[in-house]
């Protein structure tokens, strides 16, 4: 993890100063955030998704992502150039003398991570493999001009479902992938599919291979904004376009990848306030992690003191309630743990401020690096 301790931090000590800078470091949740969370979750639980509809949404999720990409084509997501800053391993793999490297982007969508990497690539021996279970998304990748004529290296794309039981994507043999990019993908799966997904990821990677991970965090703004009739089960929702999304806790990710909860020393947190006049809606249009004016340092967080005076505690009703019940025992269809070690696991909390509408919006994302055990 980059050491940013040498950089000057800006601490917000007076609320009236909020508009004097365009970024503030280490901003804790507001005092009334617990009330906001409890009220939102209680409202959602009153009217969950009907049981018959749940079956339909979970039966063929790829169909809804196909519809999404047909509607939005390749103009919905920004290119994820920020990945190169958050995960410098990608740029290292793209250096001229990096040698044979295979990177797989799972859940590639329209190629918003694959193509920026391909554009920056100087390694003739770099292979980028892009997979998605949306047929239309893969077509968008394959019709991109860079796909047919990459400047350096090569790219291949195919339709593949991460939760396929023991079936690896086309062209991938077990133990042949160096890096897997898994960004806003695991949250789209049903919790019953987590075990199959991790088994496939583990099988694809070489010993010592790396998973670069980013996804939605528990009690993110988008979770709290869900209206009635969108709750599939706790922390798992159906969007208006019928795609699914889960909101994770750090310990859930640690359990998924390693079989154990993370220790306080393994957890990090970044808190930054970002002033942004234009963006006030969906996560796909918000500033990327390293595109903020002043990057905040990643600092260890001792979760045993999360209820201190400095940082209001957020709702939890017991040790087991903060993780999905599937994680209270070994995941189905998953090899025995430990499968991975944690190299990075943290919460990225961002306070977005819309000056025009005088709104404060709290975003929460999870980020991690998981190394396959040798």
Secondary structure, DSSP 8 states (H G I E B T S, - for coil): ----TTS-------GGGGGGSSEEES----TTHHHHHHHHHHHHHHT---HHHHHHHHH-HHHHHHHHHHHHTTSSS---TTHHHH-THHHHHTSTT--SEEEEEES-TTTTTHHHHHHH---TTEEEEEEES-HHHHHHHHTSHHHHS-SSSEEEEEE--TTSSS---TT--TT-EEEEEEES-GGGS-GGGHHHHHHHHHHHEEEEEEEEEEEEBTT-HHHHT--TT-EEETTEEE-TTS-EEE-B-HHHHHHHHHSS---GGGEEEEEEEEE-SS--S-GGGS--GGGSSS----EE--GGGTTSSSS------STTTTS-GGGGS--TT---S--EEEEEEEEEEEEEEETTTTEEEEEEEEEEEEEE--
